[in-house]
Amino acid sequence: MPDIRQLSTADSDFQTQLDALLAWESVSDTAVNDTVNQIIEAIRGRGDAALLEFTNRFDGWQAGSAAELRIPL
């Protein structure tokens, strides 16, 4: 099991450490990027129908309409 790093906002290099941990390049690869681009393209092209399809597939929640995805204020 990997060690869990603990960051402190009091450290002078806190922001640098945090940026390194959150850097997209450290967790991304071409396949992930291609998949994300395909999802964005599908939603742009097919709108709510694609959004519902991906919500149902990835979230395991069967939304019947885009209105059901709305988060109340």
Secondary structure by P-SEA (a helix, b strand, c coil): cbbbbbbbccccaaaaaaaaaacccccccaaaaaaaaaaaaaaaaccaaaaaaaaaacccccccccccccccc
